[in-house]
């Protein structure tokens, strides 16, 4: 099993839920790979914390080209900085 963290990313907020699709590259990933993803709100130094934002990972799809597509949603009304952690079993 391999794991990795995304760089610090941000998602805008607003009066409605905002969804973004992130694409991560993992060599040797195929559509049959098992992938688990988690999301953490982070401060400006990249340190995870439990804040007021509600963040979710809605869909995760590994592809035969080594890409992992992750859909992230923010229901908070302000921009949020976050990190996605992936655990992959090819």
N, C-alpha and C positions, 0 to 999 in steps of 0.2 A: 504494500500500500504506500502510496506517495501522498504528500500534502503540500499545499502552498497557499500563501496569502497574496491577495491582490495588493497593488499599491493603494494609498489612501485615495478614495474616490468621493465624489459629492453628488447629491441628488437634490434638485430644487424642491421646494415645498409650495404649498398653496392651499386654497380653500377646498380643493378636491385631491384625491389620491393621484400621485404622480408615479408612473411606471417607466423604467428604463430597461433596456436589454444590454447586458455586458457579455463580451466574448473573451474567453480565456484560452490560451494555447497550451496544451499539454502534449508533448511527444508521446506517441504510442497509444493515445486514446482512440478508441473505436466506438461505434454506436452501441456496442455490447458492453462497454465498460460500466462499472458501478461507480457512481459519483454521489457524494454527500456534500452539501454546501451549508455553511452557516454565515450569518451576517452579524457584525458588531458595529455599533456607533463608536467612533473614535474621536479623541481630541486632536488638536493641531500637531501634536507630537506622535500621533498614531497609536496612542494608548487607549485600549478599549474601556468603555464605561457604560453604565446603565443610565441613560438620559431620559428625557421626556418623549423622544421620538418613537413612533411605532414603525419599525422597518420589517419587511418580510421578503423572503425568497419564495416566489410563486411557482416557478418552473425551472427545471434543470434538464438539459438535453446534451449528451455527448454525441459527437458526430464522427464519421469515419476519417475526416481530415485532421484530427487532432484538436479540434475546437470543442470547447464546452460553452454552451449558450446558457446564460443565467438571467432570469427576469427578476428585477428588484423593484419593490414598491415602497414609497414613503407616504404615510398619511398625515404627517406632521405639517404644520403651516409655515415652516421655515426650512432653509437649506440645511442639509445634514451631511456630515462627513462620516464615511463608513469604510469597512474593510470586509471583503468576502474571503472566507477560508474554504478551500476545496480539499476533500479527501477522495483519492482516486484509486480504484483497484482495476487495472487494465484487463 
